[in-house]
Amino acid sequence: MAQSFHIKRGDQVVVISGSHKGKSGKVLELLPKKQRAIVEGVGMIKRHTKKSQEHPNGAIVEREGSIHISNLMAQSVFDASKRKKNA
């Protein structure tokens, strides 16, 4: 049975806890078995790549890492909660 999450691919989300708290971006991919999501521009990690035609000497490539679903909140919900606190 497929697990449902409070966010889906393409949603704008905000990181609400962890080392990337406060950053926001678009959900690129969901990993339901691990309960994680890949968010554009958040959680950047460096990967060492082998030699290839694209990178003749090998390279260090920076890409997005995954973030646990519980650390993410939809941007619209986050903005609504901020308005409620300030009012």
N, C-alpha and C positions, 0 to 999 in steps of 0.2 A: 504494500500500500504506500502510495506517495505521501511524503510529508509536506504540509503546507507551512509557509513562512509568512511573516508580516510584511515582507518586501519581495519584489520580483525583479527580474532582469530589466534594466532600463530605468528603474526608479532612481530619484535623487535621494541620497541618504546622508546622515550626519553620524560621525563616530562619537558616541556618548561616553565611552570610558576606554582606558588603556593608554598606551604611549602616543597614539595618534588622535587623542581626544580633541574635538572641535573642528577637525577637518571634514570636508564634505566632497562628494563626487557621485558619479553615476555607477550603478551596479552593472558590471560587465558580465559576470558569471556567478551562478549559485552552485555550491557543492553540497547537495543535500545529505549525502552519507556522512560527511564530516561536519555538517552544520556550520559551514563557512561560506563567505562570499568574497569575490574579488571586486574591489572598488577602484575606479579610475583615479590615479594620482595619489592614492593612499596606501601606506604600508609598502613602500618601495624597497625591493631587495636586489642584491647584486648576484648575478650568476656568471660563472666562468664558462665560456664555450670553447669547444675544440676548434682546431683549424678547419676551415671549410673554404669553398670558393668565395663565399660572401665575406669571410674574415680570414684572410690567408695566414695571419699570425695568431689566430685565436683572439678572443676579446672578453672584456668584462661587460656584460649586458645588464642594464637596470630595468626591472619590470615590477609589476604590482604583485604583492604577496596577498595571501588570504587573511581575512579578519573574521572572528567568530560572530555569528548572527546576533548573539545577545548584546554585542557592543555597538550595534547599528540601530538607528531610528530613522524612519521616513522623514524627509525634510519638512513636509507639510505638517506632520504631527509635532515635530520639534518646534516649528515656528508658532503653532497654536499654543503649545505649552508655555513658550516664552511670553506670548501676549497675555496669557491668563495670569502668569506670575507678576507681570508688570502692572496689570490693571487693578 
